[in-house]
Amino acid sequence: MNDHTPPVCSYEGSDYQQSFWDQGGRAYEDAAEAIALNRLLPPSGKLMLELGAGAGRNTPRYRNFERVVLLDYSQTQLEQARDRLGYADRYIYVAADVYRLPFMASVFDGATMIRTLHHMAEPEQALAQVHRVMAPEGIFILEFANKRNLKAMLRYLFGKQSWSPYTREPVEFTELNFDFHPKAVRDYLERVGFETEKRLTVSHFRMGALKRLFPAKFLATLDSLIQWTGSFAQVSPSVFTRNRTVKQGAAWTGEGLFACPACGAPLPSLPADLTCGQCGRTWPFQGGIYDFRLGLENKAD
């Protein structure tokens, strides 16, 4: 396994779901994203990996999948998701680092990463991990914050910002918060083994004045009418892509789901603490949540 792990943005202890989504005036953005997801999700699937699941805002939208793995670095976010969604067998809660996914290769036929890539200091490394755990022909839906959005282009034109929205390198506008150029994201996906099938532009009307003037449902309806323009131009603040997994081999059909994030060895799939037979580390299971964060690792005697 690669010993280098990039920095991780953690929402541990945050009330992000309540303060940002429930009470933060984001009803329009939430509705627009739901429309995009509905257009991009496959009609059915067995096992969905929701990367950066947070408190489970989008999880009910994956109703066509038999089971959903909610993965987030923050245990408190997963606790909020668990409290909202319950302990049903359909949901598996996993606290882990995206750069070291604790799963067997080729196990998921669906995955999403929404409002998460913008926290990745090394996005290509994160996407390579997603590709590793995806089954051949699996569908991966990625959302990213668009550096080349209309507002940024206008601000740059009038000298209101120093960085160019046209260059391919990411811009870190605050610590571990990045905007990406669409062509750079396309290159990341291609290099790790994804083939992009569709692009949608989302949240075209993400402006405070518009959201104060018009109802969220009205703006979301307008947004839905022009999301298709993402196939040839991306100038909205958010871009969704549907990507097919290109790889050799077959999907994993064994009983085990987990692999040790420290050494890669298979782990038992039990609702209990999991001990790696190869490296001896024990990964806790508490309150219905598997904890694979390397900062909490234990070495067996």
C-alpha positions, 0 to 999 in steps of 0.5 A, a space after each residue: 500500500 502507498 504510505 503517503 496519505 494526503 491531508 483530509 478535510 474532516 467534518 467531525 463534530 459539524 452540524 453541516 447538514 442542519 446549518 448548511 442544508 436544512 437552515 442555510 437556504 440551499 433548497 434550490 441547490 438540493 433540488 437541482 442536484 436531485 434532478 441531476 442525480 435522477 438523470 444520471 443514476 442507472 435504473 438498478 444496481 446491487 451495491 452503491 458506494 456513496 463517497 462523502 455521504 455526510 449525514 445521508 442527504 442524498 442516500 434515499 435517492 439511491 433507492 434503485 440499489 439493493 444496498 448502499 455503503 455510506 462512507 465519510 471520514 467523520 464519524 459524527 456525520 455518519 452517526 447523524 446519517 444512521 439516526 436519520 436512516 436507521 440500522 436497516 441491513 440496506 445501509 452499511 456505515 463506514 468511517 474511512 479515508 477516501 485515499 485508502 478505501 477499505 474494500 475489495 477490488 471490483 466490488 461496487 457496481 455504482 458509486 457517487 462522489 458529490 460535493 466531496 472532490 473539492 476537498 481533495 488535495 490530490 484528486 487523481 489519487 482519490 479517483 484511482 482508489 474509486 476505480 480500484 473498487 469499482 466493478 467493470 462497467 460500473 457507473 461512477 457519478 462525480 460532481 465537482 466545483 467548477 473553476 471555469 464558472 461564469 461568475 469567476 470568468 466575469 470577476 477575472 475579466 474585471 480584475 476582481 480576482 487574481 487567479 485565472 479561471 482558464 488554467 488547468 491547475 486547481 485553485 484552493 480558495 480556502 484550506 482544503 477547498 478546491 475548484 477544478 477546471 473541467 478539462 483537468 477533471 476529464 483528464 483525471 478520470 481518463 488517466 485512472 480508467 473512467 470513460 465519461 458518458 455524460 456531463 450536466 451543468 447544475 446550480 446555474 442560478 446559485 446567486 443570493 439575489 435570485 434565490 430571494 426573488 424566486 422560489 426554490 422549485 421554480 429555479 430548480 425547474 429552470 435549472 433542469 431545462 438547461 442542465 443538458 448544456 453540460 454536454 458542450 459547455 460547462 460554466 455553472 458552479 457545479 458539474 455532474 459527470 456520469 462515468 463508466 468503469 473501464 477495466 479488465 476482469 470481472 466483478 468481485 463475487 466473494 462474500 467479503 466486502 472489506 479489505 484492510 486499508 493498511 495492507 490490503 488483505 481481505 477482512 471478514 464481513 461481520 458486525 463486529 471489530 475486524 482484525 486483519 490476519 495479515 498485519 494484525 491491525 484491528 478496526 473497530 465496529 461501534 454503534 453500527 459504524 465500521 471505523 477504518 481511519 488509520 489514525 485510530 489503528 491498533 496493532 495486535 500483540 
